[in-house]
Amino acid sequence: MIGGLMKTTSRFAIAATASIMMGGLMAPANAADLGGHCCADLEERIAELEATTVRKGNRKVSLTLSGHVNEAILFWDDGVEQNAYIGTSNYSRTRFRFRGSAKINTHLTASYYIEIGVRRDSFVVANQTSDSGNTSLDIRHQVLYLEHKRLGQISIGHSGTATEGITEINLGGTLASGNDPEFTHGLTFLTRINGVFAGPSWGALNSPQNSNVGEGDRLNRVLYVSPTLAGFTFSTAFGEDDFYDVALRYAGEWNGVRFAAGIGYQQWSDTERNCEKIAQVGPTVGASDGSNSAGIECDQLGMSASIMHVPTGLYVSGSYGRGTDDLRVTTLAATTPGGAAAVDDEDEHYYIAAGIAKNFFGIGKTTFQVDYFKADAGTHRARNGSIGSFTIASSEYDVIGFSFQQNIDAAAMQLYVGYHHFSGSITGGTDAPTAGGLTTNGTSVDVDDFDTVIVGARIQF
């Protein structure tokens, strides 16, 4: 795009100069005297344009700069305290990116992608005692691609695995959706029981990894993506540490009905990365060097689907995920009421949403959505909270709410608002902090409800 601008301005200069010279040959001498001032002004304007243009290293590989800014206000009420924080929503948070490509031949293309994420007082780390933190830049994507028209695409670098986004397929949706509540509503907020801090955060009542079970991630990996055939696309990745995943996606439309779906499976066999992330059992996992001396494996399955009636904009979406971890029985039996037989090594999540997305006012699409999210977490360690680390024998929470989004196409802008209500329960392990209202005898205890309202805007560039 930038190279094209430079070529266009150069051609314009040549054409203008040529026409002026021809005019000088054909016109009277007194008219030719004005040509010097004309060309000087033109060359000055060309130099000004070149000085304000983003430059790149060569003309063979293209360069495109894009991104967006997303800022929001989070209002929250935990039953005892209410407040409002201003910061970054991690659901499509602020970022800027560089893309480029070059054709090697008619079938083969090389390309690159670099994306830098921006956090400023992220809601992901906010809680009742702190409204700030995690203000930083981070590398979201840094990857090289080779794509063949008939054989597909292979890439290497830090980016999404085959299962990234596999639980997030939604043909409608808003920037305040309830799927994966960690991103929009700050699951680092602490739970209360009878008005007293219970120890774990809301994220600890979700899956132990504080995100949708079955969802992929951005890692150092090699990824292959097949060409699309009859609407189906296959992908697979492997990478650090001892990880692989596979996914199958579909998208199609018939008679005004649009449908999209995906399913993916991932497996880990290294305790230092995702097995430890799932089990959250701290430094006692595996060997002292983090290696998998026991040959333990953990895996996840994730899927989602969405269907929309295009003429009316009505849609329904849903997702499901399941994760298991063999480490839990051997590492958490001693702190679980009932011992090894009571250890639950499985986590699940369920999500369903329905709404309407249509351009009612002529300025851009308007979306209204209601949704419900449920997380069932097995036995794991709670690492977030005001009272250190302890075993959670089991936990669950439900989120119900609605969201609204108005797109303003003329400004590439989205305005959004969402309300969600959290409720949950927890069963503490034998080392649970009873001072916070938890029990150590395997009895489930309800935590106080939690409410959030998020209001924000995103503008793209």
Solvent accessible surface area in square Angstrom, and as a share of the most:
residue,aa,sasa,rsa
1,M,154,0.69
2,I,14,0.07
3,G,9,0.09
4,G,38,0.36
5,L,80,0.40
6,M,45,0.20
7,K,86,0.36
8,T,79,0.46
9,T,15,0.09
10,S,48,0.31
11,R,165,0.60
12,F,119,0.50
13,A,14,0.11
14,I,122,0.62
15,A,61,0.47
16,A,19,0.15
17,T,49,0.28
18,A,48,0.37
19,S,70,0.45
20,I,49,0.25
21,M,127,0.57
22,M,108,0.48
23,G,33,0.32
24,G,33,0.32
25,L,148,0.74
26,M,159,0.71
27,A,41,0.32
28,P,93,0.58
29,A,85,0.66
30,N,115,0.59
31,A,45,0.35
32,A,48,0.37
33,D,107,0.55
34,L,127,0.63
35,G,17,0.16
36,G,53,0.51
37,H,135,0.60
38,C,67,0.40
39,C,33,0.20
40,A,60,0.46
41,D,92,0.48
42,L,32,0.16
43,E,89,0.40
44,E,119,0.53
45,R,121,0.44
46,I,17,0.09
47,A,57,0.44
48,E,92,0.41
49,L,59,0.29
50,E,58,0.26
51,A,78,0.61
52,T,108,0.63
53,T,24,0.14
54,V,78,0.45
55,R,144,0.53
56,K,51,0.22
57,G,83,0.80
58,N,77,0.40
59,R,148,0.54
60,K,174,0.74
61,V,51,0.29
62,S,39,0.25
63,L,24,0.12
64,T,54,0.32
65,L,79,0.39
66,S,24,0.16
67,G,2,0.02
68,H,7,0.03
69,V,66,0.38
70,N,0,0.00
71,E,55,0.25
72,A,4,0.03
73,I,60,0.31
74,L,0,0.00
75,F,87,0.36
76,W,6,0.02
77,D,50,0.26
78,D,4,0.02
79,G,62,0.59
80,V,83,0.47
81,E,59,0.26
82,Q,111,0.49
83,N,71,0.36
84,A,43,0.34
85,Y,14,0.05
86,I,111,0.56
87,G,0,0.00
88,T,1,0.01
89,S,0,0.00
90,N,20,0.10
91,Y,61,0.23
92,S,22,0.14
93,R,2,0.01
94,T,15,0.09
95,R,30,0.11
96,F,64,0.27
97,R,41,0.15
98,F,66,0.28
99,R,112,0.41
100,G,9,0.08
101,S,45,0.29
102,A,24,0.18
103,K,151,0.64
104,I,99,0.50
105,N,79,0.41
106,T,100,0.58
107,H,70,0.31
108,L,48,0.24
109,T,39,0.22
110,A,33,0.26
111,S,30,0.19
112,Y,50,0.19
113,Y,19,0.07
114,I,64,0.32
115,E,2,0.01
116,I,31,0.15
117,G,0,0.00
118,V,39,0.22
119,R,47,0.17
120,R,93,0.34
121,D,32,0.17
122,S,1,0.00
123,F,2,0.01
124,V,23,0.13
125,V,53,0.31
126,A,2,0.01
127,N,29,0.15
128,Q,13,0.06
129,T,105,0.61
130,S,43,0.28
131,D,76,0.39
132,S,59,0.38
133,G,30,0.29
134,N,59,0.30
135,T,85,0.49
136,S,50,0.32
137,L,116,0.58
138,D,39,0.20
139,I,92,0.47
140,R,24,0.09
141,H,20,0.09
142,Q,95,0.42
143,V,5,0.03
144,L,116,0.58
145,Y,37,0.14
146,L,83,0.41
147,E,81,0.36
148,H,47,0.21
149,K,134,0.57
150,R,179,0.65
151,L,122,0.61
152,G,11,0.10
153,Q,42,0.18
154,I,88,0.44
155,S,2,0.02
156,I,105,0.53
157,G,21,0.20
158,H,55,0.24
159,S,7,0.04
160,G,8,0.08
161,T,8,0.05
162,A,3,0.03
163,T,0,0.00
164,E,56,0.25
165,G,21,0.20
166,I,0,0.00
167,T,1,0.00
168,E,73,0.33
169,I,32,0.16
170,N,42,0.21
171,L,50,0.25
172,G,22,0.21
173,G,17,0.17
174,T,5,0.03
175,L,12,0.06
176,A,0,0.00
177,S,3,0.02
178,G,1,0.01
179,N,14,0.07
180,D,2,0.01
181,P,0,0.00
182,E,27,0.12
183,F,57,0.24
184,T,0,0.00
185,H,0,0.00
186,G,0,0.00
187,L,4,0.02
188,T,31,0.18
189,F,0,0.00
190,L,10,0.05
191,T,0,0.00
192,R,22,0.08
193,I,8,0.04
194,N,138,0.71
195,G,24,0.23
196,V,83,0.47
197,F,53,0.22
198,A,0,0.00
199,G,1,0.01
200,P,0,0.00
201,S,0,0.00
202,W,2,0.01
203,G,0,0.00
204,A,6,0.04
205,L,0,0.00
206,N,1,0.00
207,S,2,0.01
208,P,3,0.02
209,Q,24,0.10
210,N,31,0.16
211,S,24,0.15
212,N,1,0.00
213,V,2,0.01
214,G,0,0.00
215,E,25,0.11
216,G,11,0.11
217,D,48,0.25
218,R,58,0.21
219,L,11,0.05
220,N,73,0.38
221,R,10,0.04
222,V,36,0.21
223,L,19,0.10
224,Y,75,0.28
225,V,40,0.23
226,S,23,0.15
227,P,53,0.33
228,T,92,0.53
229,L,144,0.72
230,A,87,0.67
231,G,19,0.18
232,F,97,0.40
233,T,30,0.18
234,F,85,0.35
235,S,5,0.03
236,T,42,0.24
237,A,3,0.02
238,F,126,0.52
239,G,20,0.19
240,E,96,0.43
241,D,51,0.26
242,D,89,0.46
243,F,8,0.04
244,Y,93,0.35
245,D,0,0.00
246,V,51,0.29
247,A,4,0.03
248,L,77,0.38
249,R,68,0.25
250,Y,42,0.16
251,A,64,0.49
252,G,21,0.20
253,E,84,0.38
254,W,132,0.46
255,N,157,0.80
256,G,20,0.19
257,V,46,0.26
258,R,91,0.33
259,F,60,0.25
260,A,13,0.10
261,A,22,0.17
262,G,7,0.07
263,I,77,0.39
264,G,3,0.03
265,Y,62,0.24
266,Q,6,0.02
267,Q,38,0.17
268,W,5,0.02
269,S,38,0.24
270,D,20,0.10
271,T,2,0.01
272,E,106,0.47
273,R,74,0.27
274,N,5,0.03
275,C,0,0.00
276,E,45,0.20
277,K,61,0.26
278,I,3,0.02
279,A,0,0.00
280,Q,17,0.07
281,V,9,0.05
282,G,15,0.15
283,P,139,0.87
284,T,99,0.58
285,V,10,0.05
286,G,38,0.36
287,A,34,0.27
288,S,127,0.82
289,D,104,0.54
290,G,15,0.14
291,S,47,0.30
292,N,32,0.16
293,S,90,0.58
294,A,75,0.58
295,G,55,0.53
296,I,30,0.15
297,E,72,0.32
298,C,1,0.01
299,D,28,0.15
300,Q,3,0.01
301,L,42,0.21
302,G,0,0.00
303,M,62,0.28
304,S,7,0.05
305,A,39,0.30
306,S,1,0.01
307,I,81,0.41
308,M,10,0.04
309,H,75,0.33
310,V,54,0.31
311,P,80,0.50
312,T,50,0.29
313,G,1,0.01
314,L,100,0.50
315,Y,5,0.02
316,V,72,0.41
317,S,4,0.02
318,G,23,0.23
319,S,11,0.07
320,Y,57,0.22
321,G,0,0.00
322,R,56,0.20
323,G,1,0.01
324,T,26,0.15
325,D,0,0.00
326,D,73,0.38
327,L,8,0.04
328,R,0,0.00
329,V,59,0.34
330,T,103,0.60
331,T,46,0.27
332,L,4,0.02
333,A,25,0.20
334,A,96,0.75
335,T,34,0.20
336,T,5,0.03
337,P,26,0.16
338,G,67,0.64
339,G,24,0.23
340,A,51,0.39
341,A,106,0.82
342,A,49,0.38
343,V,18,0.10
344,D,63,0.32
345,D,45,0.23
346,E,60,0.27
347,D,3,0.01
348,E,39,0.18
349,H,1,0.00
350,Y,84,0.32
351,Y,12,0.05
352,I,97,0.49
353,A,2,0.02
354,A,39,0.30
355,G,14,0.13
356,I,50,0.25
357,A,6,0.05
358,K,82,0.35
359,N,76,0.39
360,F,104,0.43
361,F,139,0.58
362,G,64,0.61
363,I,84,0.43
364,G,0,0.00
365,K,88,0.37
366,T,11,0.06
367,T,7,0.04
368,F,89,0.37
369,Q,0,0.00
370,V,73,0.42
371,D,8,0.04
372,Y,77,0.29
373,F,1,0.00
374,K,46,0.19
375,A,0,0.00
376,D,38,0.20
377,A,5,0.04
378,G,0,0.00
379,T,0,0.00
380,H,1,0.00
381,R,43,0.16
382,A,0,0.00
383,R,133,0.49
384,N,52,0.27
385,G,33,0.32
386,S,72,0.47
387,I,72,0.37
388,G,50,0.48
389,S,61,0.40
390,F,4,0.02
391,T,0,0.00
392,I,0,0.00
393,A,12,0.09
394,S,45,0.29
395,S,8,0.05
396,E,63,0.28
397,Y,0,0.00
398,D,31,0.16
399,V,1,0.01
400,I,101,0.51
401,G,8,0.08
402,F,93,0.39
403,S,0,0.00
404,F,76,0.32
405,Q,17,0.08
406,Q,19,0.08
407,N,34,0.17
408,I,48,0.24
409,D,94,0.49
410,A,109,0.84
411,A,44,0.34
412,A,42,0.32
413,M,53,0.24
414,Q,13,0.06
415,L,71,0.35
416,Y,5,0.02
417,V,53,0.30
418,G,0,0.00
419,Y,71,0.27
420,H,0,0.00
421,H,50,0.23
422,F,0,0.00
423,S,37,0.24
424,G,12,0.12
425,S,17,0.11
426,I,2,0.01
427,T,13,0.08
428,G,0,0.00
429,G,0,0.00
430,T,68,0.39
431,D,58,0.30
432,A,9,0.07
433,P,20,0.13
434,T,83,0.48
435,A,96,0.74
436,G,2,0.02
437,G,33,0.32
438,L,5,0.03
439,T,38,0.22
440,T,47,0.28
441,N,112,0.58
442,G,38,0.36
443,T,68,0.39
444,S,68,0.44
445,V,28,0.16
446,D,108,0.56
447,V,8,0.05
448,D,40,0.20
449,D,65,0.34
450,F,2,0.01
451,D,39,0.20
452,T,1,0.01
453,V,49,0.28
454,I,0,0.00
455,V,59,0.34
456,G,12,0.12
457,A,31,0.24
458,R,39,0.14
459,I,77,0.39
460,Q,73,0.32
461,F,123,0.51
